[in-house]
Amino acid sequence: MKGRDYSRGEFLRVLLGAGVVLPALGGCTMSTTPQQGGQEGSGERELNLYNWSDYVAEKTIPRFEKRFGVKVTQDFYASNEELLAKLQAGGTGYDVIVPSDYMVEIMAKSEVIQPLDRGKIPNFKNVGENFRGLPYDPENRYSVPYQWGTTGILYNRKEIGEVDSWDAMWNPEFKGKIAMLNDVRETIGAALMRLGYSINSTDPDELAEAEESLKEQKPLLRGYFASTEVRPAVQNGDLLLGHVYSGDAFLAMVENEELSYAIPKPGATRWTDNMAIPVGAPHVDLAHEFINYILEPKVGAELSNYTYYNTPNEAALPMIDEELRRLPGYTPSQEVFGRLQVIEDVGEATRRYERIFTEVKSA
């Protein structure tokens, strides 16, 4: 869900005093058009991966290519909606995609992804119980978890003290130093949760209240809703508070020890990105092999150690770098985990969400 367009910073031990440096992303071929290649069984071994940017570890793709004798071509998208639009417009040729939770449900209903053959994914046994059977895919018929995280507030602790609730993002004292994500569900969801409502509310009165709340907040923002720009803006001091995905927050904290990350009260988002196979994928068997490979313990751990997001792979947990696990907010307590909410498909109310966000942005 949450790839980045920046180069890698120093690793966690920089923050904790040991001085190890991470390499840059590598090991895959990028293109603007998926390679159709030969069909399954033609002797050609290709995998076309459509993913968020900077969302695989350095060795993930090269090792897969070497082990399976395959060439991986990777294209990137910036949002779940962009991914959906590409598939609905007939963007065929991709073998594996990485949609977020609620988008899996929408894609299954839209019949643009196909059921998985779980018999070809024996490493599914490594997925933790908290990440199986979630509301967007109760039987894991269409998806397998890839990474998970939270969405909260990255802030300058030295400048403004401790933050623990969404109210800070509406505080007039910080006018011009706040930014919200350019994300329909996350941003409206933040307003809903601040008001004590469900992130998946379809109640017209609650949504109207959330809309009004965001319009009241709008003059406090730095003039834009953003995504990749938020983390560096907080990091360099242009912003004091930013609505961010957790991996972005942890990377920023590594590079600037004055920053902290809050999973706000009364509720915050718990999201899961997933691997799925589009309808019409040319290399279905190889797609299953890739999904199974990602669920290997070592591969899963390396992935999270690179992205700074959490792994749903229970077998990988012992191999997650301890320095990463020690960062505040990386391992939520049971109390915090209990108030996290999962974004779900809201059906016909989706249009209302989109209208609200459009009107807020243009207000």
RODO-2510 file (C-alpha; in nm, 4 decimals, decimal comma):
residues 363
     n   res          X          Y          Z
     1     m     0,0000     0,0000     0,0000
     2     k     0,2648     0,2232     0,0923
     3     g     0,5629     0,2325    -0,1364
     4     r     0,7962     0,5309    -0,1436
     5     d     0,9608     0,7467    -0,4064
     6     y     1,2646     0,8414    -0,2019
     7     s     1,6065     0,6774    -0,1659
     8     r     1,6747     0,4709     0,1431
     9     g     1,7915     0,6405     0,4596
    10     e     2,0281     0,5097     0,7213
    11     f     1,9213     0,1941     0,8955
    12     l     1,7686     0,1742     1,2388
    13     r     2,0980     0,1315     1,4160
    14     v     2,1901     0,4849     1,3153
    15     l     1,9233     0,5932     1,5590
    16     l     2,0489     0,3464     1,8152
    17     g     2,4182     0,4007     1,7557
    18     a     2,5527     0,1166     1,5471
    19     g     2,5892     0,2665     1,1987
    20     v     2,4647     0,0074     0,9474
    21     v     2,3498     0,1350     0,6065
    22     l     2,0732    -0,0072     0,3882
    23     p     2,1230    -0,0565     0,0132
    24     a     1,9019     0,0970    -0,2531
    25     l     1,6208    -0,0953    -0,4165
    26     g     1,7348    -0,3152    -0,7006
    27     g     1,6950    -0,6459    -0,8717
    28     c     1,3941    -0,5935    -1,0933
    29     t     1,3181    -0,4658    -1,4368
    30     m     1,0757    -0,1740    -1,4633
    31     s     0,8547    -0,1086    -1,7620
    32     t     0,5431     0,0841    -1,8488
    33     t     0,3765    -0,2070    -2,0260
    34     p     0,3468    -0,5590    -1,8839
    35     q     0,5328    -0,8206    -2,0800
    36     q     0,2822    -1,0646    -2,2213
    37     g     0,5461    -1,3278    -2,2947
    38     g     0,4583    -1,6890    -2,3549
    39     q     0,1596    -1,8600    -2,2039
    40     e     0,1926    -2,1082    -1,9161
    41     g     0,3826    -2,4099    -2,0360
    42     s     0,5385    -2,2420    -2,3409
    43     g     0,8862    -2,2717    -2,1910
    44     e     0,9201    -1,8997    -2,1215
    45     r     0,9403    -1,8058    -1,7563
    46     e     0,8199    -1,4544    -1,6875
    47     l     0,6389    -1,2899    -1,3992
    48     n     0,4708    -0,9508    -1,4323
    49     l     0,4330    -0,7844    -1,0927
    50     y     0,2194    -0,4714    -1,0439
    51     n     0,3074    -0,3212    -0,7078
    52     w     0,3487    -0,0082    -0,4975
    53     s     0,6890     0,1546    -0,5526
    54     d     0,9869     0,0541    -0,3364
    55     y     0,7915    -0,2288    -0,1765
    56     v     1,0290    -0,5257    -0,2109
    57     a     1,3629    -0,5840    -0,0411
    58     e     1,6844    -0,5668    -0,2395
    59     k     1,7255    -0,9449    -0,2642
    60     t     1,3596    -1,0451    -0,2985
    61     i     1,3328    -1,0363    -0,6774
    62     p     1,6863    -1,1519    -0,7716
    63     r     1,6608    -1,4585    -0,5487
    64     f     1,3230    -1,5507    -0,6944
    65     e     1,4548    -1,5065    -1,0476
    66     k     1,7564    -1,7257    -0,9780
    67     r     1,5709    -2,0010    -0,7955
    68     f     1,2875    -2,0325    -1,0448
    69     g     1,4724    -1,9399    -1,3618
    70     v     1,2394    -1,6492    -1,4305
    71     k     1,2540    -1,2852    -1,5340
    72     v     1,0443    -1,0486    -1,3244
    73     t     0,9102    -0,7259    -1,4724
    74     q     0,7677    -0,4816    -1,2191
    75     d     0,5371    -0,1845    -1,2826
    76     f     0,4133     0,0581    -1,0177
    77     y     0,0910     0,2352    -0,9207
    78     a     0,0261     0,5159    -0,6728
    79     s    -0,3173     0,4235    -0,5343
    80     n    -0,5639     0,1390    -0,5044
    81     e    -0,8017     0,3305    -0,7266
    82     e    -0,5378     0,3594    -0,9985
    83     l    -0,4807    -0,0158    -0,9783
    84     l    -0,8531    -0,0885    -1,0046
    85     a    -0,8991     0,1469    -1,2977
    86     k    -0,6124    -0,0188    -1,4842
    87     l    -0,7633    -0,3642    -1,4451
    88     q    -1,1171    -0,2517    -1,5257
    89     a    -0,9889    -0,0815    -1,8402
    90     g    -0,8522    -0,4143    -1,9598
    91     g    -0,4973    -0,3780    -1,8348
    92     t    -0,4105    -0,7431    -1,8715
    93     g    -0,0719    -0,9085    -1,8576
    94     y    -0,0103    -0,8791    -1,4834
    95     d     0,0392    -1,1960    -1,2805
    96     v     0,0511    -1,0653    -0,9231
    97     i    -0,0902    -0,7417    -0,7804
    98     v    -0,0794    -0,5990    -0,4264
    99     p    -0,4155    -0,4370    -0,3395
   100     s    -0,5097    -0,3152     0,0061
   101     d    -0,7795    -0,4722     0,2219
   102     y    -1,0995    -0,2985     0,1094
   103     m    -0,9859    -0,3044    -0,2526
   104     v    -0,9626    -0,6842    -0,2451
   105     e    -1,3336    -0,6956    -0,1669
   106     i    -1,4162    -0,4481    -0,4440
   107     m    -1,2022    -0,6370    -0,6951
   108     a    -1,3584    -0,9705    -0,6056
   109     k    -1,7075    -0,8263    -0,6541
   110     s    -1,5930    -0,6691    -0,9818
   111     e    -1,4504    -1,0044    -1,0941
   112     v    -1,1104    -0,8643    -1,1865
   113     i    -0,9197    -1,1029    -0,9572
   114     q    -0,9431    -1,4808    -0,9539
   115     p    -0,9685    -1,7356    -0,6723
   116     l    -0,6361    -1,8706    -0,5480
   117     d    -0,5399    -2,2368    -0,5466
   118     r    -0,4404    -2,2706    -0,1816
   119     g    -0,2928    -2,6123    -0,2551
   120     k    -0,0178    -2,4282    -0,4437
   121     i     0,0523    -2,1983    -0,1472
   122     p     0,1629    -2,4334     0,1337
   123     n     0,3404    -2,1470     0,3115
   124     f     0,0015    -1,9948     0,3872
   125     k     0,0428    -2,1847     0,7126
   126     n     0,2878    -1,9130     0,8177
   127     v     0,0220    -1,6395     0,8145
   128     g    -0,0725    -1,5389     1,1686
   129     e    -0,4268    -1,5889     1,2944
   130     n    -0,4828    -1,2124     1,3221
   131     f    -0,4365    -1,1840     0,9457
   132     r    -0,6539    -1,4703     0,8271
   133     g    -1,0221    -1,4444     0,7477
   134     l    -1,0429    -1,0667     0,7659
   135     p    -1,3738    -0,9043     0,6622
   136     y    -1,2625    -0,8119     0,3103
   137     d    -1,1835    -1,1772     0,2241
   138     p    -1,3241    -1,4028     0,4997
   139     e    -1,1976    -1,7290     0,3515
   140     n    -0,8779    -1,5901     0,1955
   141     r    -1,0206    -1,7081    -0,1307
   142     y    -0,8754    -1,4229    -0,3350
   143     s    -0,5856    -1,2854    -0,1338
   144     v    -0,2872    -1,3601     0,0871
   145     p    -0,1417    -1,0962     0,3229
   146     y     0,1811    -0,9254     0,2142
   147     q     0,2517    -0,6464     0,4673
   148     w     0,0506    -0,4647     0,7283
   149     g     0,0732    -0,1430     0,9224
   150     t    -0,1161     0,1427     1,0790
   151     t    -0,1948     0,4984     0,9755
   152     g    -0,1355     0,7735     1,2252
   153     i     0,0506     1,0961     1,2993
   154     l     0,4200     1,1656     1,2466
   155     y     0,5085     1,4716     1,4539
   156     n     0,7951     1,6787     1,5890
   157     r     0,8018     1,5873     1,9558
   158     k     1,0677     1,8479     2,0367
   159     e     0,8545     2,1320     1,9015
   160     i     0,5055     2,0382     2,0186
   161     g     0,5419     1,7782     2,2926
   162     e     0,3572     1,4461     2,3026
   163     v     0,0582     1,3752     2,0755
   164     d    -0,1942     1,0987     2,1375
   165     s    -0,5184     1,1949     1,9612
   166     w    -0,6537     1,3175     1,6284
   167     d    -0,7374     1,6493     1,7922
   168     a    -0,3796     1,7649     1,7317
   169     m    -0,4477     1,7650     1,3564
   170     w    -0,7291     2,0151     1,4146
   171     n    -0,5363     2,2397     1,6550
   172     p    -0,5279     2,6041     1,5293
   173     e    -0,1976     2,6509     1,7105
   174     f    -0,0312     2,4460     1,4342
   175     k    -0,1904     2,6254     1,1395
   176     g     0,0133     2,5892     0,8217
   177     k     0,2184     2,3080     0,9713
   178     i    -0,0231     2,0165     0,9185
   179     a    -0,0759     1,7815     0,6227
   180     m    -0,3318     1,5077     0,5592
   181     l    -0,3017     1,2146     0,3226
   182     n    -0,4440     1,2437    -0,0276
   183     d    -0,6511     0,9324     0,0372
   184     v    -1,0312     0,9247     0,0343
   185     r    -1,0859     0,6514     0,2905
   186     e    -0,7930     0,7308     0,5202
   187     t    -0,8620     1,1036     0,5466
   188     i    -1,2394     1,0823     0,5829
   189     g    -1,1766     0,7876     0,8138
   190     a    -0,9562     1,0003     1,0386
   191     a    -1,2363     1,2552     1,0727
   192     l    -1,4913     0,9832     1,1437
   193     m    -1,2756     0,8189     1,4085
   194     r    -1,1986     1,1533     1,5716
   195     l    -1,5744     1,2003     1,6084
   196     g    -1,6094     0,8529     1,7596
   197     y    -1,7632     0,6864     1,4544
   198     s    -1,6682     0,3806     1,2531
   199     i    -1,4190     0,4263     0,9732
   200     n    -1,6726     0,2381     0,7590
   201     s    -1,9740     0,4503     0,8460
   202     t    -2,2487     0,4801     0,5852
   203     d    -2,4720     0,6951     0,8051
   204     p    -2,5503     1,0188     0,6148
   205     d    -2,5493     1,2315     0,9297
   206     e    -2,2131     1,0945     1,0468
   207     l    -2,0601     1,1448     0,7028
   208     a    -2,1966     1,4987     0,6873
   209     e    -2,0400     1,5687     1,0258
   210     a    -1,7069     1,4290     0,9056
   211     e    -1,7261     1,6462     0,5938
   212     e    -1,7869     1,9574     0,8011
   213     s    -1,4996     1,8638     1,0305
   214     l    -1,2588     1,8307     0,7364
   215     k    -1,3736     2,1640     0,5943
   216     e    -1,3041     2,3240     0,9310
   217     q    -0,9587     2,1662     0,9279
   218     k    -0,8776     2,2683     0,5705
   219     p    -0,7527     2,6246     0,6538
   220     l    -0,5063     2,4713     0,9009
   221     l    -0,3354     2,2607     0,6358
   222     r    -0,0292     2,3630     0,4454
   223     g    -0,2434     2,4008     0,1352
   224     y    -0,2487     2,0470     0,0066
   225     f    -0,3434     1,6879     0,0634
   226     a    -0,0407     1,4730    -0,0148
   227     s     0,1148     1,1293     0,0200
   228     t     0,4848     1,0867    -0,0489
   229     e     0,5546     1,4528     0,0309
   230     v     0,4338     1,4365     0,3905
   231     r     0,7160     1,2363     0,5477
   232     p     1,0050     1,4479     0,4144
   233     a     0,8175     1,7701     0,4969
   234     v     0,7865     1,6697     0,8626
   235     q     1,1403     1,5400     0,8622
   236     n     1,2924     1,8659     0,7360
   237     g     1,0773     2,0864     0,9606
   238     d     0,8364     2,2312     0,7026
   239     l     0,5549     2,0527     0,8849
   240     l     0,5032     1,9762     1,2518
   241     l     0,2416     1,7041     1,2031
   242     g     0,1734     1,4703     0,9130
   243     h    -0,0900     1,2062     0,8470
   244     v     0,1249     0,9094     0,7388
   245     y     0,1513     0,5347     0,6962
   246     s     0,3528     0,3727     0,9734
   247     g     0,6518     0,2649     0,7607
   248     d     0,7041     0,6250     0,6512
   249     a     0,6952     0,7302     1,0149
   250     f     0,9523     0,4747     1,1237
   251     l     1,1900     0,5711     0,8456
   252     a     1,1594     0,9375     0,9433
   253     m     1,2218     0,8559     1,3087
   254     v     1,5404     0,6754     1,2139
   255     e     1,6664     0,9818     1,0308
   256     n     1,5462     1,2438     1,2813
   257     e     1,5416     1,1525     1,6485
   258     e     1,3212     1,4523     1,7318
   259     l     1,0243     1,2869     1,5596
   260     s     0,7649     1,0476     1,7041
   261     y     0,4708     0,8483     1,5738
   262     a     0,1264     0,8385     1,7342
   263     i    -0,1465     0,5820     1,6738
   264     p    -0,4198     0,8285     1,7704
   265     k    -0,7181     0,7917     1,9994
   266     p    -0,9978     0,7062     1,9887
   267     g    -0,9253     0,4896     1,6825
   268     a    -0,6842     0,4487     1,3930
   269     t    -0,6491     0,2419     1,0778
   270     r    -0,5016    -0,1027     1,0658
   271     w    -0,4416    -0,1870     0,7006
   272     t    -0,3194    -0,4969     0,5210
   273     d    -0,1762    -0,5121     0,1717
   274     n    -0,2315    -0,8401    -0,0058
   275     m    -0,1124    -1,0475    -0,2987
   276     a    -0,3751    -1,1420    -0,5553
   277     i    -0,3880    -1,2745    -0,9109
   278     p    -0,5828    -1,0794    -1,1756
   279     v    -0,8272    -1,2474    -1,4092
   280     g    -0,6429    -1,3159    -1,7338
   281     a    -0,2989    -1,3457    -1,5707
   282     p    -0,0744    -1,5182    -1,8290
   283     h     0,1412    -1,7069    -1,5776
   284     v    -0,0920    -1,8330    -1,3068
   285     d     0,1236    -2,1191    -1,1806
   286     l     0,4259    -1,8931    -1,1492
   287     a     0,2112    -1,6337    -0,9713
   288     h     0,1272    -1,8946    -0,7082
   289     e     0,4965    -1,9794    -0,6757
   290     f     0,5779    -1,6131    -0,6153
   291     i     0,3074    -1,5771    -0,3502
   292     n     0,4313    -1,8918    -0,1778
   293     y     0,7893    -1,7616    -0,1954
   294     i     0,6982    -1,4311    -0,0289
   295     l     0,5471    -1,6306     0,2591
   296     e     0,8767    -1,8042     0,3344
   297     p     0,9963    -1,6914     0,6803
   298     k     1,3316    -1,5482     0,5667
   299     v     1,1797    -1,3699     0,2664
   300     g     0,9010    -1,2236     0,4787
   301     a     1,1459    -1,0966     0,7402
   302     e     1,3754    -0,9383     0,4829
   303     l     1,0747    -0,7665     0,3292
   304     s     0,9702    -0,6000     0,6550
   305     n     1,3284    -0,5198     0,7531
   306     y     1,3484    -0,3247     0,4283
   307     t     1,0072    -0,1557     0,4136
   308     y     0,9799    -0,0844     0,7908
   309     y     0,6232    -0,2155     0,7800
   310     n     0,4961    -0,5118     0,9811
   311     t     0,4824    -0,8685     0,8629
   312     p     0,1698    -1,0859     0,8806
   313     n     0,4077    -1,3840     0,8545
   314     e     0,4218    -1,5322     1,2031
   315     a     0,7159    -1,7549     1,1136
   316     a     0,9140    -1,4440     1,0105
   317     l     0,8695    -1,2586     1,3403
   318     p     1,1833    -1,3985     1,5120
   319     m     1,3922    -1,2622     1,2229
   320     i     1,2593    -0,9048     1,2331
   321     d     1,5411    -0,6736     1,3390
   322     e     1,5168    -0,6043     1,7092
   323     e     1,5954    -0,2362     1,6538
   324     l     1,2875    -0,2097     1,4346
   325     r     1,0676    -0,3854     1,6871
   326     r     1,1889    -0,1431     1,9563
   327     l     1,0692     0,1657     1,7721
   328     p     0,7639     0,3158     1,9484
   329     g     0,4467     0,2109     1,7697
   330     y     0,5996    -0,0688     1,5645
   331     t     0,4564    -0,3400     1,7892
   332     p     0,1185    -0,2085     1,9127
   333     s     0,0072    -0,3149     2,2575
   334     q    -0,3101    -0,5186     2,2948
   335     e    -0,4900    -0,2022     2,4038
   336     v    -0,3823    -0,0166     2,0909
   337     f    -0,4441    -0,3142     1,8620
   338     g    -0,7930    -0,3433     2,0032
   339     r    -0,8913     0,0052     1,8854
   340     l    -0,7524    -0,0299     1,5330
   341     q    -1,0131    -0,0406     1,2567
   342     v    -0,9996    -0,2151     0,9185
   343     i    -1,1217    -0,0266     0,6115
   344     e    -1,3976    -0,2194     0,4348
   345     d    -1,5921    -0,1740     0,1130
   346     v    -1,8843     0,0601     0,1877
   347     g    -2,0752    -0,0264    -0,1308
   348     e    -2,2922     0,2492    -0,2720
   349     a    -2,1643     0,4879    -0,0040
   350     t    -1,8316     0,4902    -0,1907
   351     r    -1,9711     0,7586    -0,4203
   352     r    -2,0616     0,9719    -0,1213
   353     y    -1,7092     0,9357     0,0185
   354     e    -1,5622     1,0427    -0,3157
   355     r    -1,7976     1,3420    -0,3385
   356     i    -1,7126     1,4507     0,0153
   357     f    -1,3403     1,4328    -0,0496
   358     t    -1,3718     1,6229    -0,3756
   359     e    -1,5692     1,8982    -0,2072
   360     v    -1,3296     1,9198     0,0872
   361     k    -1,0279     1,9480    -0,1430
   362     s    -1,1928     2,2209    -0,3479
   363     a    -1,3311     2,4123    -0,0488
***
